């Protein structure tokens, strides 16, 4: 079974691959990437039984007949935060003034693709709103997705370097520490959904996987890695509307 998955959920999917194989006998083949890259691959008919991306994109693909209506499951809401390498003194990021000063002082800033990734696009807009994009962009290290960006932050170990990614990606990466979520004015809280492809080769197994990753059995696991609860009545469209009010979501 083929799963296309945004980087924010990579830790969950990897953790559940063995469980799903044991329960169903179905082996999961995964492809991870930015939301934009996954959207393009999916629309180009890359093999896919389950697509895990932002709720607004799930809703649009369902409306277009590319994902099965009613097959979606909300994994939860993920906020975007700042990270640093190592265990040194932690700079403050809780207010607009703190965030601005901390970013200006950073030796490098690692983030997801600022053109194709939900979190990367949003972070670029934050830099612009703070009026520091010209100063920070020369020190920006933009990687294909947040997971790769956080791994690079950890591996290179630059003194004074920071990273911006979704909190699930930060918590899942050894060697870096979460400084905190972006301040309320700049908050990006993205709801992620899994849904079954209309061209799924194994639709029943795909539905079972959506039930597993988005269901009650994995609620505690999702919370531990940074997913926050979404009201059960929230549909993919409703979740998308809520996320869209807060962020520059890919169209």
C-alpha positions as CSV (number, residue, x, y, z in Angstrom):
1,X,0.0,0.0,0.0
2,X,1.4,3.4,-1.0
3,X,1.2,6.4,1.3
4,X,2.1,10.0,0.3
5,X,2.7,11.9,3.5
6,X,3.6,15.5,4.5
7,X,6.8,15.8,6.7
8,X,4.9,16.8,9.8
9,X,3.4,13.3,10.1
10,X,6.5,11.3,9.1
11,X,7.1,10.3,12.7
12,X,3.6,8.8,13.1
13,X,3.7,7.0,9.8
14,X,7.1,5.4,10.5
15,X,6.0,4.4,14.0
16,X,2.8,2.7,12.7
17,X,4.3,0.9,9.7
18,X,5.2,-2.2,11.7
19,X,2.0,-2.2,13.6
20,X,-0.1,-2.0,10.5
21,X,1.9,-4.8,8.9
22,X,1.4,-7.0,12.0
23,X,-2.4,-6.3,12.1
24,X,-3.2,-6.5,8.4
25,X,-0.2,-8.2,6.6
26,X,-0.1,-5.1,4.3
27,X,3.3,-3.5,3.8
28,X,3.4,0.3,3.6
29,X,5.5,2.1,1.0
30,X,6.0,5.7,2.0
31,X,7.0,8.9,0.2
32,X,7.5,12.0,2.3
33,X,7.8,15.7,1.3
34,X,6.4,19.2,1.4
35,X,2.7,19.6,0.8
36,X,3.3,21.3,-2.5
37,X,5.5,18.5,-3.8
38,X,3.1,15.8,-2.7
39,X,0.2,17.6,-4.3
40,X,2.0,17.8,-7.6
41,X,3.0,14.1,-7.4
42,X,-0.5,13.0,-6.5
43,X,-2.0,15.0,-9.4
44,X,0.6,13.5,-11.7
45,X,-0.8,10.0,-10.7
46,X,2.0,8.9,-8.4
47,X,1.0,5.6,-6.8
48,X,-1.1,6.5,-3.8
49,X,-3.7,4.7,-1.6
50,X,-3.6,7.2,1.2
51,X,-2.7,10.9,1.0
52,X,-1.8,12.8,4.3
53,X,-1.6,16.6,3.8
54,X,-3.3,19.7,5.1
55,X,-7.1,19.7,5.6
56,X,-7.7,22.5,3.0
57,X,-6.0,20.5,0.3
58,X,-7.8,17.3,1.3
59,X,-11.1,19.2,1.0
60,X,-10.2,20.6,-2.5
61,X,-9.1,17.2,-3.8
62,X,-12.3,15.6,-2.5
63,X,-14.3,18.3,-4.3
64,X,-12.3,17.5,-7.5
65,X,-13.1,13.8,-7.2
66,X,-9.4,12.9,-6.6
67,X,-10.0,11.7,-2.9
68,X,-12.9,9.7,-1.7
69,X,-15.6,11.9,0.0
70,X,-16.1,10.8,3.7
71,X,-12.8,8.9,3.8
72,X,-10.9,11.6,5.6
73,X,-9.6,11.4,9.2
74,X,-8.2,14.4,11.1
75,X,-4.9,13.6,12.7
76,X,-4.9,16.9,14.7
77,X,-3.6,20.4,14.7
78,X,0.2,21.1,14.6
79,X,1.7,24.4,15.5
80,X,4.9,25.9,14.1
81,X,7.8,26.6,16.4
82,X,11.4,27.5,16.8
83,X,14.3,25.1,17.6
84,X,17.9,25.4,18.5
85,X,20.9,23.0,18.4
86,X,22.2,21.7,21.7
87,X,21.5,22.5,25.3
88,X,22.9,26.1,25.7
89,X,21.0,29.1,27.0
90,X,17.7,29.3,25.2
91,X,16.7,32.6,23.6
92,X,13.2,33.9,24.0
93,X,10.6,33.7,21.2
94,X,7.3,34.2,23.0
95,X,6.7,37.8,22.0
96,X,7.1,39.7,18.7
97,X,10.1,41.7,20.1
98,X,11.8,38.5,21.4
99,X,11.2,36.7,18.1
100,X,12.7,39.6,16.1
101,X,15.7,39.9,18.2
102,X,16.4,36.2,18.3
103,X,16.1,35.8,14.6
104,X,18.4,38.8,13.9
105,X,21.0,37.3,16.3
106,X,20.9,33.8,14.7
107,X,24.0,32.7,12.8
108,X,21.8,30.7,10.4
109,X,18.1,29.8,10.2
110,X,16.9,26.4,8.9
111,X,13.4,26.0,7.5
112,X,11.3,24.2,5.0
113,X,11.0,25.3,1.4
114,X,9.7,28.9,1.4
115,X,7.9,28.4,-1.9
116,X,6.3,24.9,-1.6
117,X,6.0,24.0,2.1
118,X,3.1,25.3,4.2
119,X,5.4,26.1,7.2
120,X,8.1,27.5,4.9
121,X,5.8,29.9,3.1
122,X,4.4,31.0,6.4
123,X,7.8,31.6,8.0
124,X,8.8,33.7,5.0
125,X,5.7,35.9,5.6
126,X,6.6,36.2,9.3
127,X,10.1,37.5,8.3
128,X,8.4,40.0,6.0
129,X,5.9,41.2,8.6
130,X,8.7,41.6,11.2
131,X,10.6,43.7,8.6
132,X,13.7,41.6,8.8
133,X,13.5,39.5,5.7
134,X,16.4,41.3,3.9
135,X,18.6,40.7,6.9
136,X,17.7,37.1,7.6
137,X,17.2,35.7,4.1
138,X,21.0,35.6,3.4
139,X,21.4,33.3,6.4
140,X,18.4,31.2,5.6
141,X,18.9,27.5,4.9
142,X,15.8,26.4,3.0
143,X,15.4,22.6,2.7
144,X,12.7,20.6,0.8
145,X,10.7,20.0,4.0
146,X,10.8,20.7,7.7
147,X,12.0,17.3,8.7
148,X,15.1,17.6,6.5
149,X,15.7,21.1,7.7
150,X,15.7,20.0,11.4
151,X,18.0,17.1,10.6
152,X,20.4,19.6,8.9
153,X,20.2,21.9,11.9
154,X,21.1,19.0,14.2
155,X,23.8,17.6,12.0
156,X,25.7,20.8,11.2
157,X,25.6,22.0,14.8
158,X,26.3,25.7,14.0
159,X,26.7,27.9,17.1
160,X,23.8,30.3,17.3
161,X,21.8,28.5,14.6
162,X,18.0,28.2,14.8
163,X,15.3,26.2,13.0
164,X,11.7,26.9,12.2
165,X,9.5,23.9,11.6
166,X,6.3,22.3,12.8
167,X,6.5,21.1,16.4
168,X,6.1,17.4,15.4
169,X,9.2,17.7,13.3
170,X,11.2,19.4,16.0
171,X,10.3,16.9,18.7
172,X,11.1,14.0,16.5
173,X,14.7,15.2,15.7
174,X,17.5,14.2,18.2
175,X,20.0,16.9,19.0
176,X,17.7,19.9,18.9
177,X,15.5,21.6,21.5
178,X,12.1,23.2,21.1
179,X,12.2,26.9,22.1
180,X,8.5,27.4,21.8
181,X,5.7,28.1,19.3
182,X,5.6,31.2,17.3
183,X,4.0,34.1,19.1
184,X,0.1,34.4,18.8
185,X,0.2,37.1,16.1
186,X,2.3,34.9,13.9
187,X,0.9,31.5,14.9
188,X,0.5,28.9,12.2
189,X,-1.7,26.0,13.4
190,X,-2.2,23.5,10.6
191,X,-4.8,20.8,10.7
192,X,-3.7,17.6,8.9
193,X,-5.9,14.9,7.4
194,X,-5.5,11.5,5.9
195,X,-7.8,10.4,3.1
196,X,-8.2,7.6,0.6
197,X,-7.3,8.2,-3.0
198,X,-10.1,7.7,-5.6
199,X,-7.6,5.5,-7.5
200,X,-6.5,3.5,-4.5
201,X,-5.4,0.0,-5.5
202,X,-6.1,-1.3,-2.0
203,X,-9.1,0.9,-0.8
204,X,-10.1,-1.3,2.1
205,X,-6.6,-1.4,3.5
206,X,-6.3,2.3,2.9
207,X,-9.4,3.0,5.0
208,X,-8.1,0.8,7.8
209,X,-4.9,2.8,7.8
210,X,-6.7,6.1,8.0
211,X,-8.8,4.7,10.9
212,X,-5.6,3.7,12.6
213,X,-3.6,6.9,12.2
214,X,-6.5,9.3,12.9
215,X,-8.5,7.2,15.3
216,X,-8.7,6.8,19.1
217,X,-6.1,4.0,19.3
218,X,-3.3,6.4,18.4
219,X,-4.7,9.6,20.1
220,X,-2.1,9.5,22.9
221,X,0.7,8.8,20.5
222,X,-0.3,11.8,18.4
223,X,-0.4,14.0,21.4
224,X,3.1,13.0,22.5
225,X,4.6,14.1,19.2
226,X,2.9,17.4,19.0
227,X,-0.6,16.9,17.5
228,X,-3.3,18.9,19.3
229,X,-6.9,17.7,19.4
230,X,-9.4,18.8,16.7
231,X,-13.1,18.8,17.6
232,X,-14.7,15.6,16.3
233,X,-17.3,17.6,14.4
234,X,-14.6,19.3,12.4
235,X,-14.7,18.2,8.7
236,X,-11.9,18.5,6.3
237,X,-13.6,21.6,4.8
238,X,-14.2,23.1,8.3
239,X,-10.7,22.4,9.4
240,X,-9.4,23.9,6.2
241,X,-11.4,27.1,6.7
242,X,-9.9,27.4,10.2
243,X,-6.4,26.8,9.1
244,X,-6.8,29.1,6.1
245,X,-7.7,32.1,8.3
246,X,-4.4,31.8,10.0
247,X,-1.9,30.9,7.3
248,X,-0.9,31.2,3.7
249,X,-2.0,27.7,2.7
250,X,-0.9,26.3,-0.6
251,X,-3.6,26.4,-3.3
